[in-house]
Amino acid sequence: MNDPRSPAETTALWQRLASASVLLDGFHALKHALRFGAAVPVAVTADRHAALALADELAPDVRSALEALLTEVTPSAYAALVPRPHPTAVAALAVRPAREERLRVLGRAAREAPVVVLDNPRNLGNAGAVIRLAAGFGVTGVVTTGTLDPWHPTVVRGGAGLHFATAVERLDVTELPPGPLYALDPEGADIRGLKLPDDALLAFGSERSGLSGELRARADQLVALPMRPQVSSYNLATSVAMTLYHWSLTATGVPGGA
Ligand SMILES: C[S@@+](CC[C@H](N)C(=O)[O-])C[C@H]1O[C@@H](n2cnc3c(N)ncnc32)[C@H](O)[C@@H]1O
């Protein structure tokens, strides 16, 4: 199949859409976004042959979508469209899902999987890693409080385009969805003695200062991950990983499995 648009048309479309769109940086981000239903109006590559060969090898399920979407542009035109060229030389723009739709998903009365709450996270890479975990465990959504934009391009890059597999939103603590709130803190009750319900909110503190007073006040229970006394804390994303794994051991609807 031939390129769907000319390079000049593609570049013009990109420039018109870029500021209001989600940047999908690299082959894997585009692959995941397509798999989870993102609307992708434009995609470029500096090497269409190599991108489609990667699809044959790693993602035959989205190969035909990629073939229809990807326009080859020169390496310099590609580099001019992205902040940092990706090793796969692929980039695309996706339509950001409507906030109302994400709020509807997060606020559902009978959730079958928890919502992860990151209380004022500071590190964009951590936020991306958590969204990737949330997607893998089939979590309902990831809510951040504070000023970090969970749709920042660096977060989307860290999340490998998996923002489209879960509901990602920024909210105030007062706006959190209903449900029992378990806040992770080294001073809490040992997680190994607890069953985390499917409709739980699982909250994690900031890398710098831990859980805010406001979040603690909303918490139903503080929960601790096992840790030797001389160790102060775990990294935020690894704490989320351990907690979701613990939830998955007793959850009813976790996807996948070997
Ligand atoms: C890097 S830690 C925060 C460290 C911070 N300096 C503090 O004073 O709490 C980020 C978050 O990971 C979670 N966390 C880290 N280690 C934990 C543990 N052993 N038990 C429970 N939660 C933990 C907590 O939610 C914590 O707020």
The ligand as a Gaussian input file, in Angstrom:
#p B3LYP/6-31G(d) Opt

LIG

0 1
 C        9.594000       7.570000      47.759000
 S        8.264000       7.293000      48.832000
 C        8.164000       8.807000      49.751000
 C        9.315000       9.056000      50.635000
 C        9.173000      10.338000      51.361000
 N       10.449000      10.919000      51.586000
 C        8.420000      10.214000      52.675000
 O        8.754000      10.952000      53.564000
 O        7.470000       9.443000      52.805000
 C        6.852000       7.461000      47.804000
 C        5.632000       6.711000      48.274000
 O        5.822000       5.324000      48.080000
 C        5.063000       4.603000      49.041000
 N        5.977000       3.783000      49.832000
 C        7.316000       3.719000      49.745000
 N        7.793000       2.800000      50.606000
 C        6.719000       2.269000      51.245000
 C        6.539000       1.254000      52.248000
 N        7.563000       0.574000      52.781000
 N        5.289000       0.975000      52.656000
 C        4.224000       1.617000      52.134000
 N        4.329000       2.583000      51.197000
 C        5.548000       2.887000      50.755000
 C        4.366000       5.620000      49.914000
 O        3.069000       5.855000      49.426000
 C        5.258000       6.841000      49.735000
 O        4.590000       8.029000      50.058000

